[in-house]
Amino acid sequence: MDLLKIITAGSVDDGKSTLIGRLLYDTKNILADQMEAIERASKTRNAGEIDLALLTDGLRSEREQGITIDVAYKYFQTPNRKFISIDAPGHIQYTRNMVTGASNADLAIILVDARHGVVEQTRRHSLIASMLGIPHVVVAINKMDLVGNSEDAFLEIARAYKELAQKLSIKDLTIIPVSALNGDNIVDRSVNMPWYTGETLLSVLETVNVLKDQNTEDGRFSVQYVIRPQTDELHDYRGYAGRVQSGTFRKGDAVRVLPSEQESKIAKIEFGGNERTEASVLESVTILLEDDIDISRGDTIVTANNSPIVSQDLEALVCWMDDKKQLKPGSKYVLQHGTARSRCSVRSIEYQIDINSYEQLDDVESLKLNDVARIVLRTAQPIAYDPYQKNRATGAAILIDETSNITVGACMIE
C-alpha cells in the first residue's frame, strides 16, 4: 500500500482536531486503551459526548483551552491505503507550525466553518498550501448541522472559495459539506444532506493519485555522509550515503557532482548491505563511483544530462517565522538547503503578498511574523537547486538565525 500524508488547516475552532478524531473513530483506528482514556477525559471536562478532538490535542494547555497549539501526527490505515495525518493549529500565532507540518504533505484539508465562511486564516493557509506546492486540496465545509444542512449556505461558500483557488492556481480542488461532530460525509454518506451527491472525505483520501506527483525525471541525490572504513578488507571503499530526492539512479549512469562540476559513472548502488541495480525517489542508499572524487556532506550528485541551476544568487518566496526579529535587507543568516549549509545575506525584499487580496505590496522595508514575501539572497557558496514549482525536494530551504540557531524562515526558491 502507498502512503498519503495529509495536513488539516483552518481557522481557530473550525473543528480540525474533531475531524481527524472522527476519521480515526469511524475507520476503527482507535485502540481500546486510547478510547478509555478519551472517555475519562471527556467526563472530567463534563462533555456530554466523547470529545474526539482529544485524540490529537495531547498537550495539557491544548485540552484546557480547547485549541491546537503544536502539530500533531497520527498514523492510521484502511484496507486501501496508509495515512499520516498532520493536525496543524489554526490560530494566527501558530501559522509557522502549519508551515512546518505542510512542507511534506501530499494533500491539504482546509476546514471552513459553515457559519463564518472564508476568513483571513482560510486565505492565509490556502496561500501557504499553494506556495508549498501541495498538489491536492480538499475544502471541508464543516459544522453544516449548525446551518440546518443548508445547500444554499454550502454553495455560497464553495463559490467564494473557488474564486480564491483560481487566484492561487490550485488545480486539484474538491469541496465537501461535512459535520465532523456527527460524522456526516466523513466516512459514510450523510442522510442529512441528500442534495450532496459527491464523494465522502475518506473516499477522496483513498483514491487520490499521489504517484504522479513525484518527480521521476530529475535525478538528484543529496550526500549526507561519506563512508570510508579504511580497513584491510575495505581499504579502497568510498561510498556516499544519502537520499534520492527525485528521479532514478542506475548502475553505469553518467553523473555530475555539484557544485564542483566533476563527472564520473555509478559503479555500485548499495542498500542494506546488498547491491542493487537502481535507486528511486525517496530511497536512502549508498552510491559508489568509478573515480575518486572529493565529495563531502552537502554536495549533490545529479544525472549528467540533467543538471539543476548552480548559483550564489537566489530569489525565493519566504514565510517569516520569527516573532522576535524582523527580516530586513542586509540581514545575515545561514541557509540550509538539503544537507548543504551556507551563510547568506538578504539583498532585497522585492515585494510582500497581501494575505486578503493576494496583491503585491512594494516598498516593504521589513517582514514580521507570518508575513509572506519574495526576497533576493546572496550565498557564500554556490547552491545547486531546481525551482520549487518544478521540484519540491531541491527547491526548498530554511533560514537559520546565526546566533540562536532558530529556524526563522521557510523558503521556496524560484
C-alpha positions, 0 to 999 in steps of 0.5 A: 500500500502507498502512503498519503500524508495529509495536513488539516488547516483552518481557522481557530475552532473550525473543528480540525482536531474533531475531524481527524478524531472522527476519521480515526473513530469511524475507520476503527483506528482507535485502540481500546486503551486510547478510547478509555482514556478519551472517555475519562477525559471527556467526563472530567471536562463534563462533555456530554459526548466523547470529545474526539478532538482529544485524540490529537490535542495531547498537550495539557494547555491544548485540552484546557483551552480547547485549541491546537497549539503544536502539530500533531501526527497520527498514523492510521490505515484502511484496507486501501491505503496508509495515512499520516495525518498532520493536525496543524493549529489554526490560530494566527500565532501558530501559522509557522507550525502549519508551515512546518507540518505542510512542507511534506504533505501530499494533500491539504484539508482546509476546514471552513466553518459553515457559519463564518465562511472564508476568513483571513486564516482560510486565505492565509493557509490556502496561500501557504498550501499553494506556495508549498506546492501541495498538489491536492486540496480538499475544502471541508465545509464543516459544522453544516448541522449548525446551518440546518444542512443548508445547500444554499449556505454550502454553495455560497461558500464553495463559490467564494472559495473557488474564486480564491483557488483560481487566484492561487492556481490550485488545480486539484480542488474538491469541496465537501459539506461535512459535520465532523461532530456527527460524522456526516460525509466523513466516512459514510454518506450523510442522510442529512444532506441528500442534495450532496451527491459527491464523494465522502472525505475518506473516499477522496483520501483513498483514491487520490493519485499521489504517484504522479506527483513525484518527480521521476525525471530529475535525478538528484541525490543529496550526500549526507555522509561519506563512508570510508572504513579504511580497513584491510578488507575495505581499504579502497571503499568510498561510498556516499550515503544519502537520499534520492530526492527525485528521479532514478539512479542506475548502475553505469549512469553518467553523473555530475557532482555539484557544485564542483562540476566533476563527472564520473559513472555509478559503479555500485548502488548499495542498500542494506548491505546488498547491491542493487541495480537502481535507486528511486525517489525517496530511497536512502542508499549508498552510491559508489563511483568509478573515480575518486572524487572529493565529495563531502556532506552537502554536495549533490550528485545529479544525472549528467544530462540533467543538471539543476541551476548552480548559483550564489544568487537566489530569489525565493518566496519566504514565510517569516517565522520569527516573532522576535526579529524582523527580516530586513535587507542586509540581514545575515543568516545561514541557509540550509538547503538539503544537507548543504549549509551556507551563510547568506545575506538578504539583498532585497525584499522585492515585494510582500503578498497581501494575505486578503487580496493576494496583491503585491505590496512594494516598498516593504522595508521589513517582514514580521511574523507570518508575513509572506514575501519574495526576497533576493539572497546572496550565498557564500557558496554556490547552491545547486537547486531546481525551482520549487514549482518544478521540484519540491525536494531541491527547491526548498530551504530554511533560514537559520538565525546565526546566533540562536540557531532558530529556524526563522524562515521557510523558503521556496526558491524560484 
